[in-house]
Structures are given as structure tokens and as C-alpha cells.
């Protein structure tokens, strides 16, 4: 991990302020001053600010999880229901990135990287999410598809245009760039095709892939970098 990022994750300062501290010569690694913010720091390094030791930084991880219906997308549930965090055995304190309705299924991310989670869910970055919906009242009408593509008027305002593909007379794939509560369900209901079943199949650059319901996998560095790039251009 680069030194400036290490300091930010340790809560010493923001990334930009950490870079200033490093260039000012106020940071030591294993007793030696370091002035390069891009210096790599291993997990066993002894890092200090003005001579004050900084506790080690927990490794940041991201998991892709296929949430089954009936599992809630929270870290804990006051009603004793199974949560997405229960599906992953990891000693770190993980949190879901955004939410999926309890009756929906599909791709959700778990991480202990709060900065990344906040960027992935912040409306400013417009990270796309793709869903496959089985809907009522087939066949899906052409005017309904056009409305979804143009934007739908909901009680909390008009939605941004969605990318829409018809997969079958009763199935759609929609990609949206907003994160409103129950947005896909409300959009489909507004055009006369209420959702019967919903599955998220994509989050930013990631796809659900071959994960089966209840399964998970840890993302590699290349995939995590792709998630960071998805929020870097805005």
C-alpha cells in the first residue's frame, strides 16, 4: 500500500494532507524519514508521524456476493434474519456497499474500505447498476420500453434515462445510474409492468458471473482498481 494511502486509512489525515506531511519530512518508516508519498508500505512496517507511532492498518478487502432472496443487505438485523455479512467468513468487520431489497437477489459487494464504499454509492459518481427483472402483464409494451429509456416520472422526481433490453416477453435488463430506493421496481410499475422477480447482475465494471445464490468470492487487485476507476472520472 502506498504511504499516503496508508496514512489516510489509519485516520491520520486525508490523502492530500498525508502527502503534504510526507513531503515535509514528518513521516518515518522503520525509523527512516520518507518524503515520497508513493513509497510502498508493507503490513509489518513501523510508521510514525513526528515520532508518534501509528497503529497498523487493517488490510482492505472487497467481496462479491450473490445475495439470495430473503437475506437482508445489512450488517445486522434486529429481527434475527440472515444478512449478507453472514454469508462471508472473514474476521474483519465488513459492510454492504449499498442495498438490495430483501426479496431481490444478485450481486452485492461487501468491504471494510469505507472510502471506496462511499464513492461507489455516492450519486455524484453515477456508478451503473444492472438488473434483470421478470415483470407482470406481458408482453412488455414498446411504449413502456421507450418510457424507461426516456426517464419515468416518480413521486420523488423524474428518473434519468435507463439502458433497457427486452430479453423475453416478460423479462427486461435495465441499467441505471442512480441509487433511489426501490428504483427499478417503481420504474417498472410506473410503466404498467410491476416486477415479479428482480436480480442485480452488474455493479460498475463487475458482473455477477458464475456465482450461485449464497456464494461469494474475494476480488483481486485488478478488480478493485477497476472499481476505483469507476469513481475517478467525476
Backbone bond lengths (Angstrom), bond angles and torsions (degrees), N, CA, C in turn:
res aa  C-N    CA-C-N  psi(-1)  N-CA   C-N-CA  omega(-1)  CA-C   N-CA-C  phi
1 X - - - 1.457 - - 1.527 108.98 -
2 X 1.333 116.94 137.46 1.458 119.76 178.51 1.526 110.82 -67.52
3 X 1.332 115.11 148.00 1.460 120.58 -172.08 1.522 112.03 -58.95
4 X 1.334 118.52 -44.66 1.465 120.17 -178.97 1.523 110.67 -61.42
5 X 1.316 116.97 -40.41 1.461 120.70 178.30 1.528 110.31 -67.22
6 X 1.327 116.38 -39.51 1.471 121.64 177.56 1.530 110.16 -56.83
7 X 1.333 116.32 -46.72 1.467 120.19 -179.09 1.528 111.48 -65.33
8 X 1.337 115.93 -39.01 1.467 119.44 178.91 1.518 110.88 -65.04
9 X 1.327 117.43 -43.28 1.459 121.21 179.40 1.529 111.81 -66.67
10 X 1.335 116.10 -28.86 1.463 120.03 178.75 1.519 112.14 -79.29
11 X 1.336 116.80 -4.85 1.450 120.68 178.31 1.513 113.97 81.42
12 X 1.333 117.47 15.61 1.465 120.51 -179.81 1.519 110.72 -70.62
13 X 1.334 115.90 -44.25 1.462 121.17 -177.18 1.520 107.94 -169.83
14 X 1.336 115.74 172.04 1.457 119.65 173.30 1.537 108.80 -65.25
15 X 1.324 115.74 165.16 1.466 119.31 -179.36 1.529 111.20 -57.64
16 X 1.310 116.78 -44.25 1.469 120.42 -177.67 1.528 111.19 -65.80
17 X 1.336 116.64 -43.88 1.464 119.43 178.81 1.522 110.45 -66.36
18 X 1.328 117.36 -37.41 1.465 120.79 177.28 1.515 111.29 -59.87
19 X 1.324 116.72 -40.13 1.466 119.74 178.05 1.523 111.12 -62.13
20 X 1.330 116.64 -38.53 1.475 120.19 177.97 1.523 111.25 -65.87
21 X 1.343 117.33 -40.20 1.464 120.90 178.12 1.526 110.83 -62.42
22 X 1.319 115.49 -39.85 1.475 119.30 -179.03 1.519 110.23 -67.02
23 X 1.319 116.56 -48.25 1.474 119.74 -178.25 1.528 111.81 -63.78
24 X 1.337 115.93 -25.72 1.467 119.84 178.63 1.524 112.14 -79.69
25 X 1.328 117.91 -2.35 1.459 121.34 178.20 1.504 114.77 78.31
26 X 1.339 117.50 19.93 1.459 120.70 -176.09 1.529 113.17 -91.84
27 X 1.338 116.88 -1.62 1.460 121.70 -177.10 1.525 109.65 -111.83
28 X 1.315 115.69 135.06 1.470 120.65 172.79 1.524 109.10 -120.15
29 X 1.328 114.71 146.32 1.458 122.31 174.62 1.518 107.58 -123.37
30 X 1.321 116.57 119.06 1.465 122.21 -176.33 1.529 111.18 54.18
31 X 1.352 115.24 38.24 1.454 121.23 175.12 1.506 116.10 87.30
32 X 1.338 118.19 -7.44 1.464 121.55 -177.48 1.522 110.36 -110.03
33 X 1.350 118.07 134.99 1.468 120.22 178.23 1.534 111.16 -62.20
34 X 1.318 115.47 142.39 1.464 121.73 177.90 1.524 107.80 -128.71
35 X 1.327 116.25 132.80 1.470 120.81 -179.62 1.522 113.02 -118.67
36 X 1.319 117.12 6.59 1.463 121.34 -179.98 1.530 109.48 -106.21
37 X 1.358 119.05 111.25 1.462 120.75 -178.76 1.526 113.68 -61.95
38 X 1.344 116.98 -20.62 1.462 120.65 -178.27 1.524 112.85 -89.02
39 X 1.317 117.35 2.39 1.468 121.02 178.93 1.526 109.78 -58.80
40 X 1.325 117.49 130.47 1.457 121.28 177.72 1.524 110.30 -75.65
41 X 1.337 114.66 138.85 1.463 121.21 -179.66 1.519 108.49 -123.89
42 X 1.322 116.91 123.56 1.459 120.72 178.79 1.511 111.92 -81.35
43 X 1.325 115.24 169.20 1.449 120.61 -176.87 1.517 114.05 -63.83
44 X 1.332 117.56 -26.39 1.458 120.17 -178.54 1.512 114.42 -95.19
45 X 1.327 118.22 6.39 1.457 121.37 -177.28 1.523 111.69 -68.16
46 X 1.337 115.42 147.56 1.462 121.87 175.08 1.523 107.35 -101.50
47 X 1.338 116.33 109.59 1.461 122.01 -174.91 1.523 108.67 -112.53
48 X 1.345 115.65 138.18 1.466 120.19 -179.34 1.520 109.96 -137.64
49 X 1.343 115.58 149.07 1.462 123.52 173.83 1.517 107.39 -115.10
50 X 1.335 116.25 117.84 1.468 120.58 -177.84 1.525 110.95 51.98
51 X 1.313 115.82 37.39 1.456 121.03 177.92 1.509 115.18 85.45
52 X 1.348 117.87 -5.92 1.465 121.30 -179.90 1.519 109.85 -93.48
53 X 1.337 117.08 122.51 1.455 121.72 -176.69 1.529 111.14 -67.68
54 X 1.339 115.05 143.35 1.463 122.19 178.21 1.517 108.17 -106.86
55 X 1.330 118.68 129.15 1.465 119.92 177.08 1.521 111.13 -58.56
56 X 1.310 115.83 150.88 1.453 120.82 -179.64 1.521 111.97 -59.14
57 X 1.317 116.27 148.64 1.457 122.68 -178.29 1.526 109.48 -94.27
58 X 1.311 115.75 130.46 1.460 120.45 177.75 1.523 110.00 -66.82
59 X 1.311 116.30 136.95 1.455 120.93 178.54 1.526 110.00 -59.71
60 X 1.334 116.01 135.24 1.457 120.91 178.50 1.527 109.39 -86.85
61 X 1.339 116.23 134.41 1.456 121.81 -178.70 1.527 109.24 -133.81
62 X 1.334 115.35 155.04 1.460 121.65 174.53 1.525 107.57 -136.38
63 X 1.319 116.43 132.43 1.458 122.21 176.66 1.530 109.67 -116.27
64 X 1.325 115.62 141.31 1.457 121.73 166.62 1.519 107.40 -95.54
65 X 1.315 116.86 130.64 1.461 122.85 -176.38 1.529 108.93 -127.66
66 X 1.331 116.20 138.10 1.471 120.40 171.46 1.521 107.12 -95.17
67 X 1.329 115.34 100.66 1.465 120.63 -178.26 1.524 109.93 -75.30
68 X 1.333 117.71 124.90 1.470 119.69 174.44 1.531 110.64 -79.62
69 X 1.327 117.82 159.77 1.468 119.62 171.91 1.525 110.35 -59.96
70 X 1.316 116.22 144.25 1.460 121.19 178.89 1.511 114.09 93.54
71 X 1.328 117.94 -14.82 1.461 122.49 176.43 1.520 107.90 -95.00
72 X 1.330 117.44 132.20 1.462 120.38 -176.33 1.528 110.35 -90.49
73 X 1.326 115.36 147.35 1.468 120.67 -174.38 1.526 110.72 -96.60
74 X 1.321 115.96 57.28 1.454 122.81 174.68 1.525 108.23 -130.53
75 X 1.330 116.18 165.69 1.463 119.43 178.41 1.527 110.88 -74.39
76 X 1.338 116.66 -32.84 1.469 121.89 178.36 1.512 108.88 -140.74
77 X 1.334 116.39 156.76 1.459 120.13 178.07 1.521 109.24 -133.56
78 X 1.326 115.58 125.25 1.465 120.31 -176.90 1.528 112.60 -70.32
79 X 1.334 117.69 -14.52 1.468 121.11 179.99 1.529 112.32 -97.82
80 X 1.325 116.61 6.48 1.452 119.99 176.06 1.516 115.27 77.91
81 X 1.345 117.47 13.51 1.456 119.76 178.97 1.531 110.91 -77.77
82 X 1.328 116.09 156.21 1.466 120.86 176.90 1.528 109.49 -64.72
83 X 1.330 116.43 141.11 1.462 121.33 178.79 1.521 109.77 -116.94
84 X 1.333 115.73 165.01 1.467 119.91 179.19 1.529 111.19 -63.52
85 X 1.324 116.78 -30.09 1.471 119.57 179.16 1.527 110.41 -65.50
86 X 1.326 117.64 -30.63 1.463 121.25 178.18 1.532 112.15 -64.42
87 X 1.326 117.47 -20.33 1.464 121.23 -176.37 1.527 113.09 -79.91
88 X 1.336 117.66 -12.11 1.466 121.62 -175.46 1.523 109.50 -120.77
89 X 1.309 116.58 122.95 1.465 121.35 175.82 1.517 108.97 -89.15
90 X 1.310 115.82 103.98 1.461 121.78 179.81 1.521 106.89 -152.14
91 X 1.333 118.75 132.34 1.465 119.95 -177.32 1.520 113.94 -70.17
92 X 1.336 117.37 -15.77 1.462 120.14 -179.81 1.533 110.45 -74.96
93 X 1.311 114.79 159.29 1.468 120.23 178.87 1.525 108.23 -86.22
94 X 1.323 115.89 105.52 1.458 121.78 -175.21 1.530 110.79 -100.11
95 X 1.322 114.97 152.09 1.453 121.75 177.20 1.520 109.22 -132.99
96 X 1.335 117.90 146.29 1.468 119.85 175.33 1.523 111.17 -72.78
97 X 1.325 115.64 146.21 1.464 122.12 176.05 1.527 106.94 -93.15
98 X 1.311 117.03 102.45 1.450 120.38 -175.03 1.521 110.87 74.48
99 X 1.335 115.38 -164.73 1.460 119.52 -175.69 1.513 111.45 -141.05
100 X 1.327 114.05 157.45 1.458 123.61 167.51 1.525 106.75 -125.71
101 X 1.324 116.85 142.44 1.464 119.69 176.84 1.520 110.32 -56.61
102 X 1.320 116.02 151.53 1.461 120.36 -177.92 1.526 111.88 -58.62
103 X 1.345 117.56 -35.59 1.460 119.48 -178.02 1.525 113.26 -87.40
104 X 1.333 117.46 -2.18 1.463 121.42 177.29 1.532 109.42 -92.03
105 X 1.337 115.28 165.55 1.456 120.34 179.00 1.528 108.93 -131.80
106 X 1.327 115.18 176.11 1.451 119.33 172.18 1.510 115.08 115.55
107 X 1.323 114.57 -160.25 1.460 122.91 -168.31 1.523 112.32 -75.18
108 X 1.337 114.85 125.52 1.455 121.39 170.12 1.523 107.01 -139.14
109 X 1.324 116.51 147.12 1.462 121.65 -179.16 1.527 109.82 -102.20
110 X 1.332 115.08 143.66 1.460 122.30 171.95 1.517 107.98 -120.02
111 X 1.318 117.21 140.64 1.462 120.15 -179.45 1.522 110.38 -157.60
112 X 1.333 115.24 163.11 1.461 121.90 169.18 1.522 110.58 -109.36
113 X 1.339 116.68 11.30 1.460 122.90 179.99 1.534 108.23 -97.24
114 X 1.314 116.25 93.46 1.452 120.58 -176.04 1.515 113.50 -63.50
115 X 1.327 116.93 -37.60 1.468 120.10 -179.63 1.526 110.51 -62.40
116 X 1.331 116.27 -46.75 1.462 119.69 179.94 1.527 110.69 -64.05
117 X 1.326 117.35 -43.78 1.467 120.98 179.91 1.525 111.13 -59.48
118 X 1.318 117.09 -42.71 1.465 120.38 -179.31 1.521 111.33 -64.34
119 X 1.322 117.24 -40.92 1.456 120.39 -179.81 1.528 111.34 -68.27
120 X 1.322 116.96 -38.82 1.463 120.13 -178.92 1.519 112.53 -66.59
121 X 1.323 117.32 -27.79 1.465 120.84 -177.22 1.523 113.68 -103.00
122 X 1.334 118.36 -7.53 1.459 120.23 -177.88 1.528 109.48 -72.99
123 X 1.345 118.04 131.45 1.474 120.65 -178.12 1.532 113.54 -57.18
124 X 1.329 117.26 -26.88 1.467 119.98 -176.70 1.519 112.31 -60.95
125 X 1.342 117.38 -30.48 1.457 120.12 -174.04 1.528 113.15 -90.23
126 X 1.314 117.77 -13.17 1.467 122.21 173.06 1.527 112.31 50.42
127 X 1.328 116.51 44.70 1.463 119.99 178.47 1.529 108.50 -67.84
128 X 1.341 118.74 123.76 1.467 120.01 -175.43 1.519 113.04 -71.60
129 X 1.333 114.69 148.92 1.458 122.67 174.51 1.523 107.15 -131.06
130 X 1.324 116.08 133.02 1.460 121.02 -177.60 1.526 110.66 -112.13
131 X 1.336 115.97 139.21 1.461 122.41 -176.19 1.527 109.78 -133.75
132 X 1.324 115.28 149.03 1.453 120.98 168.92 1.520 107.65 -114.14
133 X 1.321 114.78 124.84 1.460 121.21 -174.37 1.516 110.65 -119.85
134 X 1.313 115.92 130.60 1.457 121.74 167.21 1.521 106.93 -94.67
135 X 1.350 116.19 127.92 1.461 119.35 -170.64 1.527 110.96 -122.37
136 X 1.313 113.63 161.85 1.465 121.00 178.17 1.526 110.44 -85.99
137 X 1.310 115.34 169.04 1.457 124.01 175.79 1.529 113.13 58.52
138 X 1.347 116.36 50.64 1.459 118.27 175.42 1.532 110.64 -73.28
139 X 1.350 117.34 164.26 1.458 126.42 -1.64 1.527 111.57 -75.92
140 X 1.328 115.80 154.29 1.463 120.99 -179.62 1.529 108.79 -66.66
141 X 1.316 116.28 127.78 1.453 121.37 -174.87 1.531 111.86 -78.20
142 X 1.323 116.14 150.54 1.463 121.22 178.51 1.521 111.22 -63.99
143 X 1.338 116.72 -38.72 1.458 118.19 -179.32 1.530 111.41 -67.21
144 X 1.345 117.57 -28.48 1.463 120.85 176.34 1.532 110.42 -68.41
145 X 1.317 116.06 -41.51 1.471 119.48 178.48 1.523 110.36 -64.68
146 X 1.333 116.82 -42.62 1.465 119.52 178.73 1.524 111.16 -61.57
147 X 1.334 116.31 -39.91 1.463 119.69 -179.92 1.527 111.04 -64.15
148 X 1.329 117.11 -42.72 1.462 120.33 178.41 1.527 110.87 -62.70
149 X 1.324 116.01 -38.45 1.463 119.83 179.45 1.518 112.77 -70.83
150 X 1.327 116.49 -29.18 1.472 120.34 -178.98 1.525 112.69 -85.95
151 X 1.335 117.08 -24.26 1.460 121.48 -172.72 1.509 110.02 113.39
152 X 1.328 116.37 139.12 1.455 122.28 -173.94 1.533 109.52 -115.84
153 X 1.328 115.42 136.87 1.463 119.76 178.03 1.529 109.44 -79.77
154 X 1.354 116.32 117.07 1.457 122.51 177.56 1.522 109.22 -114.90
155 X 1.326 116.57 175.63 1.466 119.44 -176.86 1.531 112.35 -66.52
156 X 1.328 117.43 -22.54 1.463 120.05 177.91 1.527 111.86 -104.33
157 X 1.327 116.95 22.16 1.458 120.85 175.69 1.511 113.03 112.26
158 X 1.303 115.35 169.26 1.458 122.08 -178.17 1.523 110.41 -73.91
159 X 1.328 116.24 137.72 1.461 120.17 178.93 1.524 110.01 -80.71
160 X 1.317 115.57 158.83 1.459 120.60 170.84 1.529 108.47 -70.92
161 X 1.334 118.03 156.19 1.461 119.90 177.38 1.529 111.41 -57.79
162 X 1.338 115.73 143.12 1.464 121.68 177.79 1.519 109.53 -108.68
163 X 1.325 115.64 150.22 1.463 120.51 168.81 1.527 106.87 -82.97
164 X 1.316 117.30 127.31 1.462 120.74 -172.67 1.525 110.71 -132.73
165 X 1.334 116.45 134.82 1.470 123.01 172.62 1.518 108.57 -128.99
166 X 1.312 116.51 136.37 1.462 119.91 173.77 1.528 107.62 -90.12
167 X 1.329 115.99 121.53 1.461 121.57 -177.93 1.526 112.48 -96.13
168 X 1.307 116.07 -26.92 1.470 122.65 -178.61 1.523 106.43 -162.30
169 X 1.334 118.24 169.89 1.464 119.00 -179.75 1.518 113.82 -54.25
170 X 1.339 117.21 -26.60 1.469 120.15 -178.63 1.528 112.77 -122.02
171 X 1.345 117.80 17.64 1.472 119.47 -176.94 1.519 111.03 -133.77
172 X 1.343 114.35 137.83 1.454 122.76 179.02 1.521 110.35 -127.49
173 X 1.322 115.87 151.60 1.463 120.39 164.68 1.518 106.78 -115.80
174 X 1.332 115.97 124.99 1.465 121.96 -179.38 1.518 109.84 -122.77
175 X 1.329 115.90 137.98 1.458 121.73 172.51 1.515 107.99 -118.47
176 X 1.331 115.76 122.47 1.460 121.47 -179.60 1.520 109.51 -118.70
177 X 1.334 115.35 160.11 1.465 121.08 -177.67 1.523 111.22 -119.79
178 X 1.328 115.90 13.64 1.458 121.22 177.12 1.528 108.37 -118.09
179 X 1.321 116.08 169.08 1.454 119.36 -179.14 1.510 113.05 -128.44
180 X 1.321 117.60 41.02 1.463 119.94 -179.72 1.527 110.72 -69.81
181 X 1.322 114.14 156.45 1.454 120.44 -179.53 1.526 110.46 -63.36
182 X 1.340 116.75 126.43 1.469 123.93 176.76 1.525 111.89 51.86
183 X 1.322 116.25 38.16 1.465 120.09 -169.99 1.528 113.28 -63.40
184 X 1.336 117.84 -48.44 1.459 120.09 -177.09 1.523 110.39 -62.09
185 X 1.320 116.96 -43.44 1.466 120.08 179.23 1.523 111.18 -61.23
186 X 1.317 116.92 -42.74 1.460 120.06 -178.27 1.534 111.21 -69.58
187 X 1.324 116.64 -37.41 1.467 119.74 178.30 1.524 110.96 -63.83
188 X 1.330 116.30 -46.74 1.460 119.67 -178.41 1.528 111.26 -65.56
189 X 1.322 116.57 -40.28 1.463 119.73 178.16 1.527 110.43 -63.45
190 X 1.326 116.76 -36.92 1.460 120.86 -177.66 1.528 112.59 -66.16
191 X 1.341 117.27 -25.32 1.471 120.30 179.62 1.523 111.60 -100.84
192 X 1.345 116.93 11.97 1.449 120.28 172.85 1.508 116.72 91.25
193 X 1.338 117.06 13.10 1.460 120.61 179.61 1.537 109.59 -131.67
194 X 1.336 118.55 78.15 1.471 120.93 -179.60 1.526 111.81 -57.00
195 X 1.315 115.62 145.71 1.467 121.52 -178.04 1.526 110.36 -76.87
196 X 1.321 115.31 132.07 1.455 122.43 175.37 1.524 110.67 -96.60
197 X 1.324 116.75 -39.58 1.471 122.38 177.99 1.515 108.03 -147.64
198 X 1.349 115.91 143.72 1.461 120.99 -175.44 1.525 110.21 -136.35
199 X 1.334 115.03 132.94 1.468 119.98 178.16 1.520 109.09 -136.12
200 X 1.339 116.87 128.29 1.460 120.49 175.43 1.532 108.70 -83.39
201 X 1.325 115.83 127.47 1.464 120.15 -176.61 1.523 112.94 -114.95
202 X 1.332 117.88 -6.09 1.459 119.71 179.54 1.509 111.78 -153.58
203 X 1.328 115.81 144.12 1.464 122.24 175.72 1.517 106.29 -138.46
204 X 1.350 116.85 108.52 1.456 119.50 -175.66 1.517 110.37 58.32
205 X 1.336 117.69 -129.79 1.464 120.39 -179.11 1.524 114.32 -80.97
206 X 1.323 118.14 -2.62 1.463 121.57 -174.82 1.520 111.48 -97.99
207 X 1.341 115.32 144.72 1.448 121.52 173.43 1.517 110.48 -114.48
208 X 1.321 115.48 161.74 1.459 120.47 179.08 1.521 111.31 -65.42
209 X 1.325 116.90 -33.63 1.457 121.13 177.24 1.517 112.62 63.67
210 X 1.329 115.48 -139.54 1.462 121.48 -174.76 1.530 113.39 -95.12
211 X 1.320 116.62 8.83 1.468 118.50 179.73 1.534 110.04 -63.24
212 X 1.306 115.84 132.09 1.458 120.83 176.11 1.526 109.67 -92.20
213 X 1.332 117.56 160.77 1.471 119.63 179.19 1.528 111.84 -52.43
214 X 1.323 115.69 128.35 1.461 121.61 -179.06 1.512 114.22 91.79
215 X 1.346 117.84 -13.03 1.463 120.66 -178.66 1.528 110.72 -87.44
216 X 1.332 115.07 160.94 1.459 120.90 177.50 1.516 109.45 -146.82
217 X 1.314 115.84 164.46 1.466 121.12 172.27 1.530 108.15 -150.12
218 X 1.313 114.78 148.80 1.463 119.80 178.26 1.525 109.42 -83.92
219 X 1.330 116.88 133.07 1.456 120.75 179.43 1.516 110.44 -73.82
220 X 1.331 115.94 146.06 1.462 119.98 176.84 1.530 109.42 -88.53
221 X 1.331 116.01 174.51 1.468 120.94 -175.86 1.524 111.76 -60.22
222 X 1.326 117.07 -36.40 1.467 120.54 -179.42 1.534 110.19 -63.29
223 X 1.316 116.87 -42.35 1.458 120.55 -179.21 1.530 111.51 -69.73
224 X 1.330 116.73 -38.35 1.467 119.81 178.27 1.521 110.33 -66.61
225 X 1.338 116.90 -39.62 1.469 120.09 176.22 1.525 110.63 -61.30
226 X 1.337 117.22 -37.68 1.468 120.66 178.55 1.530 110.30 -64.40
227 X 1.332 117.20 -38.55 1.469 120.05 176.57 1.523 110.62 -64.13
228 X 1.325 116.75 -40.78 1.470 119.58 179.10 1.527 110.33 -64.79
229 X 1.323 117.08 -41.04 1.463 119.77 179.54 1.521 111.48 -64.51
230 X 1.330 117.19 -28.91 1.458 120.49 179.37 1.518 111.85 -64.50
231 X 1.331 117.49 -19.23 1.461 121.13 179.68 1.525 112.05 -113.56
232 X 1.326 117.49 7.23 1.465 119.93 -172.40 1.521 113.18 -92.50
233 X 1.320 118.29 -14.34 1.457 120.55 -171.77 1.513 113.86 -92.70
234 X 1.335 116.82 -0.58 1.472 119.27 -176.99 1.525 110.67 -123.58
